[in-house]
Structures are given as structure tokens and as C-alpha cells.
Amino acid sequence: MFARPWSYLLVAALTTWFGIGTRAVTPVADANDNRRAAGRKVADTMFVDLDIRMARWYPEGEGGDVVEGPVIGEVGRAPQVPAPLIRVRAGTVIMARITNALTDSAVTWRGLNRKPGFDTITLKPGETTMRRFVAGAPGTYVYGAQVGVVNWDVREREQTYGAFVVDSIGARTDDRIFVMNVWGDGSPEKYRNALAINGRGWPYTERITAQTGDTLRWRIVNGTIRVHPMHLHGFYFKMLAKADSSRATHIAKAKQPMLVTELMDPFTTMDMEWVAARSGNWLFHCHLAFHAVADTRYTPGVSDHDHHSADAAKHMAGLVMGISVTDRVRTVAARRVAPRTMRLHVQEGARRGKSERALGFVLQEGASPAADSVNIPGSPLILTRGQPTDITVINHLKESTAVHWHGIELESFSDGVAGWSGAAGKHAPAIAPGDSFVARLTLPRAGTFIYHTHLNDVVQLTSGLYGGIVVLEPGQRYNPARDHLFVVGWDGPDEPARLLVNGDSAPPPKLLARGVTHRLRFVFIGAVNGNTLTLSDSTGPVTWRAVARDGYEMPAAQRELLPAKFRGWAGQTWDFEFQTDRPGVYRLTFGNPAKPVWKGELVVR
């Protein structure tokens, strides 16, 4: 049943008849766009013939550096990164022949089994086996292989993972599948990464095109041992399902959250859907700074200039995917009537903490601020839903910068990605030293959002170029006695991170009145890792009600009363309502409450 292509038979014949070996030529791995499923279907059975072999993978195109290592492929075809897509309808019988074509290492195959469930099988060098199983429950899963024993502290070998999709009977299959893979090697001081989405890293990742009004449904697969908070610029997406290698959870329609950033744990997947409502260029990327900046590039040659470049192909790399939306029908931009105007200064002051620099956004209120004044985090921006707002960003630094209005639904040109935001022929510039840029915000919804640098991210972000945005309903006034903003960032780029909350590592207690409802707004904009946040009294976590996420007000079905404990990650905002009649001291901690990396106190009186 496993028919081989004629080319494979020819190579086999030449090898047999003339003694011509094929091992000397290491094949080149194709970048797998996950548009074609592996295998051949006969009646109700899908026959899949996979092997793992040595290959040359070019994550940044064939002009870039090569990764040589084990890669999975269909027998008779080029190996692929990510691994070949397995996609069948529920109820399909899968007959998989899997071969370890390596000569020196055992291979453990993972996830080739009926769902729900997770199974592994280890093959010795040169060994082949057959696996027969029914596909099982619909969902997006991860499968792949691990070669030998991997010391994850010094290397990563996740180029051997791919997507395993089981479709419901009658379900549409016009979605797209995007798989993240990572290869890494070296010491902590000099570690080289190859990070890819569907086999390529930015700027060689696929450009997604759409027209206004299109609904795009994506399956995102984290085929790596790392976490990735995945962020969509300019739009909300609806999360439909989540899964791992074993089990899929389909979210009931009333419970499907609207998000701009979702954390993906190792070897998990996410089904998402979004509407391309506005034209222009946008991004979908990992919000861990080290996974999207120039230093992420695998091919040597990154210069200091690249970090500040106005060329998007230079100042970003890694887990970044570009999206270009064109107008289905030519439209004329609505006239902006009486926009509110604000001036935001980008400044540097005296060093104040672990970070070697102190950078900050300072909102002008009256006269221009002193040249060395710095706010960390940046001045909170209190805005009003529906009021057009033009913010002039003035750069007083000696280097270029850019500002991304994270979570805000806005025009592309103002989105803040130098050399990319906007459209062909008119891309947003980097804000050069001494120059300025006007960001035009439309603010269609009230909520909690973020503004932060989007250039030289690791240095500028961990030096203080971030802040919180609170958008209020028309007529509403910000009341700091009941509305509390907590902006969580890093003090310097080194790990383990020194957390700052509202710019302080050891803040004074915050007073809360008892018997009234307080809104606690959390903004997470650290460079990399997140932390578990807990609000507790002497007996353990108290309860609060989740009311918004990423600036999107939750419908009633999602407003649950929950234990006050959750994970917050870079690029997320969370809003909770907290009310208590019991006076006392409540502890707000990040990390293990018994040994937190940051702690503060809320004193209820």
C-alpha cells in the first residue's frame, strides 16, 4: 500500500545496480507551508510513510546559514520543517509506517496515536515499525520526534515537530496552519537560535494577504519546549479551541474570549479566528522580546545599526509573520473632527536601578518637561472612547525609537512598526533623534491597553519605554481611589528579572476602601517571562471577578468569580473587580507567594 514515487525507485535502482550511494548527499529540507497533507487515502484508511533523516535546513532562506540535523519527511519526498502535516477527518483509520533512518541515534516518536491520548515509541537506528489507529477526537495536535537525549539547558532540537489535525465531519478546511519550530545551540553567553514559523524566520516568513472583511481562521501550533505569548497587531481574535499532544478543548461559543495576546505553553495549539476589518500592514508575532529582535537572527552579521534601523527586515527577526490587508472596495478615510491633541516626550535620565539606562515616556502637561525627567513606567494615558486623539511623540534620545499602541484598533500607519506599518509606498518611519511622529488613535472601545517601544526592544523596553493606557467611557472620570493601574515591567534585560510594578520593586502599601468595588488593571510588558500573580489574605487567595482581558470587556458568561491567582505574560492586560468588607492587609505577589519575586500590600480600611 505504500507506493513509492518513480524518482525514489530510480535512486534505489541506481544504488543497487551501480553501487551509487546516496548518503554522501544530505538533502535540503523544504519549508513546509502546511497547505498539503501527507499520505495517500484508500477507502477509509490514510497511509502515511514517514522517516527521520539528516538534512540541511535554511531557516532564513538559502542565502542564510544552514542548520544540519535530523528532519522528518515523507519517504520519497524532501524532508520538511515543520514535520509533514497529518490531516484527516474524524473516524479515519491511519496506517503509519515510521522509520528511523539515522545511523547513530535512537529516535522517540511522539503523538502518533488516537486522540484523546498520548503515546511514544522509540526506534533504534535503521528500525521501522507500523502504527495503526483511528484518528479520534477532532482538534489540532502536535506530533514529532526527539533524537537521543537532549540537554535542554545547552541545546534545542525542535525542528522535528509538526501539526496533526483531525477535522470534524463536514467541517471547513480552508483554514491555515502555522507551526513554530526552534533549533538552538551553544552556551548562555553565546547561544544561537533558529526560530521559524512554517520553516522560516522573519523576514523570510510567509506574507499573509487578505481583503477587508475577510474572516481568517488559523491553527497555531507551538512545536517547541518554550512558551510563546502570540500577539496580533491591530485586531482582536476569537479563541476557538486549545489543545496539546493529547487532548483538545473546544470552547463553547459564549465562552470564547476575544484577545490580542494568548500564551501558548510548550507543545500546545490554538485555533483562532479574526476579521481583517482595516487595510494596511500588520504583524502576528511572539511577544517575548528575545524571539523577535534583530539578535534573534540565526545568520551572523547583525550590526548595532540593525537594532535602530527603519528597515523592518533588519530590526526584527525570528517568530514574526507579516500580514497585508487591502481594501475590497476603495474607501475614503473618515474626516477626523476636533481630535484631542497630546504631546509625549521620549527622554533619558540618570540611572536609577539595575538597568544601565533610564528611559521613559513623559506626557506634557503645560510647559515642556525638563530634559532629564523620566517616568518609569511612562505617564499613564487616560483617554476617552470615541474621541479621536492625536499623540505627537517627540524623540529626545540619541537613537531612533518607535511606539506601538498595543491592543488599540487603529489605522496601520500609526501602529508603530518602523518600515512596515502603513502600506506599500507609505511605511511608517522610525522616529529619529530630534524628530517626532503623530499617532492617530480612534479608540473604538473602553479598556486597558499598553503603549511601548517597538525598536531595539530588549534595551529600550527594559530601560523603561512602556506605559499603560486607560480608555474610559464618554463622561466617565478616572477615579484613582477605586481604579488602580498596575504596570509590570523589567528593570534591565538580565535574567532572573528584577520586576518593577509601577516603577518600584518595593512599593509602599496601597489603601483601598472597604465595601466598595475596586477595579484592578494589570498591564504585563516585561521582556520575556511571565509570573503567577496572587492576591491573598492570611488564609490564602481571596476571590475577584474577571471583567476584561486585553482591553475587551467580557460578556456576562465569562465574568466569573475566581480565586485571585493567574498567570500574566508579556503583552497581556487583565482587569478584575475586587470588593471586600473585611479590613486588613492583603498581599499582592508575583511568583511563589511563599517566596515571591515581587510583593506589595493592599490595605483595606
PyMOL commands that set and color helices and strands:
alter all, ss='L'
color gray80, all
select helices_A, chain A and resi 6-18+253-255+289-291+294-296+304-308+312-315+412-414+457-462+556-558
alter helices_A, ss='H'
color red, helices_A
select strands_A, chain A and resi 30-31+40-42+45-57+67-74+79-81+83-89+93-100+107-110+120-123+128-134+139-147+155-157+161-167+176-187+190-197+208-211+215-222+228-232+237-244+248-250+258-259+261-264+268-275+280-286+320-326+340-349+358-363+381-384+389-395+403-406+422-423+426-427+436-441+447-453+466-472+483-490+499-501+510-512+518-524+531-537+540-541+543-549+552-553+561-563+565-568+572-578+584-590+598-604
alter strands_A, ss='S'
color yellow, strands_A
deselect
rebuild
show_as cartoon
